[in-house]
């Protein structure tokens, strides 16, 4: 079965997928709800048993990872595309498209398609490089005015969404990765799915003066992975994180052009999701204070050299690492200190429900 044409057909279908808008729900919540309901309605009982967790508090919701499925020791949660019909896969991608911006959706489906590139290059790999080995899991009951969550996940892609009372939408943790970061041979030579994230970071660090670089570059060697990839005693990334050490150069020490570059980096990550969600994330970052935001770099500053950067503000952390496979393998994540998996909003939701 040729899986790549399916992704292309489904991308065209998803762009044309329309949703009714409730007067009271957040438009994104309404769109996701309708898409999730359409998918769930097609599932057989054995499929629904894998895809749907009726309890929003199910432990599975926080059990996430971005490594290949065979390497996930706790077992990847949800219903895989490999166990869906072609029509169900289209509906699953329509659910994904309902949450993402057009560039974000293009990145996500391109990341999936890179598995076929790896399959071609790694002819003796023990890992199943399969562009449809991706999973959908839904927690709680999708409702335009309700509280529920869902995740889309597989190798190098883990996107979590939480909807609270149909009015608030949280799109973190948000992880994207690419291997190869740049396709260097074959029909797709030159493809760089997360190239903007790399180029903006390098543009900023190379724009710094010698004095600024002393503050921004905190290590000559980049870490082997994003620092939030794991935690002691856990088999995967932590569900909740705390701010990393305050390395790097502060926003206030950048000139105006550099400050705009920093904001462009943050916007590139935030704009993975649809604009009515991304605008809220960017407004939250601005309200918390750009002057309290910092940029830190580790490793070389030339293309082909292993490198890492992060942008950290009072409310969020984004990390980018490109060290594996001779600096041709990217991991890039957006985290929220208080609201990963919607935890802060859910806490308030449950407190208000208890008072009624």
N, C-alpha and C positions, 0 to 999 in steps of 0.2 A: 504493500500500500504506500503510495506516494503521499506523505503527510504535508509537505509544504504547500501544494495547491490548496489544500483544505484551509490553511491559515490565511492565504490570500483571499479566498472566497468569503471566509467568515469575516475578514476585516471589512470587506465591502458591504456585507450584510449588516454588520454592527453599526457602520456609519449611518445607514438608513433607518436604523431602529428608532422608533418614536415612542414617547411616553406622555401620558396625560399628567398635568400638573395640578396638584391639590392647592387650594387657596391657603391652607394652613401649614402644610408640610414644607420643610426645606426642599427646594427643587431636586437636589441630589438624593435626598432620602426617598422622595417619591419615585424617582427614576430607578434607583436601586431596588426598591420594594417591588415595583412592577416586573422588573427583569428577573428578580429572584423567584417571584411567584410563578412566572412562566416556566422557569427551569424546573422548579419543584413539582409542578403539575404534570410533567412528562415522566417523572422518575418511577420506576418499578419499586416495590417495597424493599427489595434487597439493595437497590441503588440508594434509596432514601435513607436506609439504615447507616450508610457510610457518609452521605452528604449532609444530613440534617441532625443537629444536636438540639433537641427541644429546649434544653436548659442553657440559658445564656451564660451561666456560671460554670459550665463544663470546663474541666481542667484542660481539655484539648485546645481550647481557644488560645491559651498562652503557650502551647507547645509548638513553637515555630522554628524553622531553620531554612537556610538557603543552599545547603550542600546537596549533592546528588541523592536521590531518594534511597538508594541502596545503603548509603552511609548514615542515614538518620536512625540512630539507635532506638529511639522511642517510636518509630514508625510514623510516616507522614500521614496527617489527618485529612479526611475528606474523600470525595469520589474522584478518581482519576479520569482524565479524558479517554484513556485506553478502555474504560468500561462504559463509555457513553456511545450512543448512536451519533451519526453525523449531525442530525438535527439538534440533538442535545448539546453537542460541542458548540454549535453555532449559538445556542442560547446561553451557554456558559461564557462564551466570549462576548456576547451582548451584555451580560451582567458586568463583565470587566470594563467594557467600553462605556457603560453607564456611569462609571466612577472616575474614569481618567480623561485627561485632555487628549486632543488628537495627537500631539507629540508623545504624550505619555503612553497612549495605547500603541502607537507605532514602536516605541522602545520596547514595551512589554512583549509584543508579538515577535519582534525581531530577536529579542533575547531567547524566546522559545525556539525560533528557527535556527539559532546558532548551534543547537544540539545536533542538527544534521551536518553542520560543518565539522564539528568535533568527531562525529561518527565517521566521516570520510577521512579525516586526518589520523584518528586513533584507531587503526584497523584492528588492533589486538587488545583493545581496552576491555577490562572486566566490568566497566560501568556501562549501563544501558543508556546510550545517548539517543534519546527519543524526544522529538519535538512535541509530542502530545502526552508526555508523562508529567502532566500538571494536574493539580487537585483543586477542587472547590469544596469548601465547608461553610455551612450556614448555622448560626447559633441563635436560638430563640425563634420567634415567629415573625417573619417579614410582615410589616404593617406600616403604612404611610405615616401613621401617628404613633407608632409603637417604638419599642426599644429592642434592638437586635443587632447582630453583627455577622460578618462573613470574611472569608479569606480566600485569596487565590495564590497558590504556591507550587513551586517546583524548583528545579535547579536554577539558581541565580535570580529567583523571583519570589518574593514574599510580600504581599500587599494585604494589609489588614484594614478593615473598615468597621466602624461602630456608629450606629444611629441611635440617638437618645430622644425619646418622645417625638420622633419625627421632625424635630426642630434643629438638632445639632448633629453634625457629621464629623467624625474624626478619622483621619486617614493615615494613622501611624500605629506600629512601625511600618516603614516603607523601605524595602530593600530591592535594589537592582544590581546585577553584576553581569559581566561579559567575559567570555573566554571563547575565542581570542578577543582581546580588546580591539585589535585591528586585524581584519582578515587579510593575510599577506599573499595568498595565492588562490587560484581557482576562480570560478565564475563571479564570486562576490568580493573579489580583491578590492581593498580600499575601504570596506565597510567598517565604520567605527560607531557602534550604537550609542556609547556613552562618551563620545569624543568631546562634546561641548563641556561636560563636567571636567574632563582632563585639561582641556585647552584654557578654560577660564581660570582654573587654579594656577596653572603654570604662568599665564599672562600676569596674574596678580603678583606672584612671588618674583617674577623677573622684572616687574616694574619697581620693586622696592630699592631704595638706596642701600648702600653698604651698611649704614647705621640701622636702617629698618630691618635688614635681613638678620642682623645679629639678634634682634628680638623675635623675629618671626620663625626662623629656622632653629628649632630646638634640638635637633639630632642630625648627625651626618648620615646615619643609616635609618631607612624607613622600617617600621614594624612589619612583621610578616603578614599581618591582617589588620582589619579595623579592630580597634581596642575593645569594642563592645561585642565582638563575635562570640565570646564565651565568658563564663564566670566560674569561680571555684565551686565544685559540687554539682554543677549543672551539665546536662548533656547537650545543651543548645544555647543560643543567645538568651540572656536574661529578659524576662518580661518587663522588668522595671530597671531603669538605670539612674545613676546619680551623675552630676557634673564631673567631667574629667579634670585633671590638674590644669590650672590656669596658665598653660603655655601660650607662646605666640605674641603677636602684636595686636594691640587694641585698635578698634575702629577709630578712636579719637586721634591716634598717631598716624593715620593714613591721610594723604591729601585727597582732595575732592574726587579726582578721577579714580583713585584707588578705592575710595569708599563706594563709588558706584560699581566698580568691579566686584567688590565683596557682596553687594546687594544682588548683583546679577547671578553670582554663584548660588546664593540662597534661593533666589527665584527659580533657578533651573531645577532645583530639587523640589521646591514647593509645587511648581507647575506640572509635575507629573500627573496631578489630579485635576479634575475639572475646575474651571476658573472660580465658580462660586464657593468652592471649598478652599482653593489655594489662596484666594484673597483674604479669607479669614485667618489662615496660618501666617501670612505675611503681615497682616495688621497686628496680630498678636506679638510677632517678633519685634515690630516697630514700637509698639506700646511698651514692651518690656525694656526697650532702650538699646538702640544701635551702639551707643557709647559704651555699653556693657558687653559688647560682642567682640570676639577676638578671632584671629586667623593664625593657625599654626601649621608649619610645614616640617617634614622630615625627609631626608634622602636627597638625591640629585635633582637638579632643576632642568635637565635636558631630556628630551624625548628618548626613550629607551633605557633610562636610568630608573631604578626602583624608587618610588616616591609615595608619600602619604600626606594628606592635609586634612584639617578639620576646621569647621567654623562652629563656634560655641557661643550661644547667647544665654540669657537668664532662663529661658524656657525651652530651648531646643539644642540639639547637637546634630550636625551632619558630619559624616566621615567618608573619606575616599582613600582607597589603598590600591596601588598598582605595583606589586612586587613579584608575584608568582609568574612562572613561565617566562622568565627573562623580561619582566615588566611588561607583560602583554596579557594581563588578567586582572580585571577591575572588580572591586567590591565597593558599593556606594550606598550609604544608608542615611535615612532621616529618622531621628528619634525625638520624643517629647518627654521631658523629665516628669511631668505631672500627668500627662494625658495619653501615654501609650495605651492602646486598647481601650481608650475612652475612660480610663479608671477614675479620673477626677470628676468627670461629668456623671459617671455611673454612681459614684459615691453620693453626689448631691441628689441624683434621681431617687436612690433608695431611701435617703434621709427624708425627702419630701413625701414619698409614698408612706413611710412609717408614721409621719405626723398626721396623715389624713384619717 
